[in-house]
């Protein structure tokens, strides 16, 4: 589990506890040859908090200028792309999906994370005119604010039209 994933899970669980919301965020243990559906699963009877999050981290400090569908996502041995596999899981489970992208800016600079509704990512992936999100495009999506080294969780603000993939 990456630090980013660990921080998101911790931040969600802190949010639930502080706001007296019945819910839990967790990450399933990843095994070497077993596919993992998503990085962070959030379970709650409240549909606003029944979500799945895939996490990606980009090192802007080392020259990364985009999140590429070919470079940053996997294709399994059957040729299924990670975006399609996750989309199928989200559809079957009824979860609302998001892609959380952490931008690592370098030593002395605060990390930033943005949240992209999964349906927008899915549509962009299948549009075929653009096979990436530039750093500038990622930064137009809602910021997952940080305070005291922890992310502030506000899923209701992230939804911005997020829909399940039909």
Secondary structure, 3 states (H helix, E strand, C coil): CCHHHHHHHHHHHHHHHHCCCCEEEECCCCCCCCCCCCCEEEEECCHHHCEEEEEEEEEHHHCCCEEECCCCCCECCCCCEHHHHHHHHHHHHCCEEEEEEEEECCCCCCCEEEEEEHHHHHHHHHHCCCCEEEHHHHCCCCECCEECCEECCCHHHHCCCCCCCC
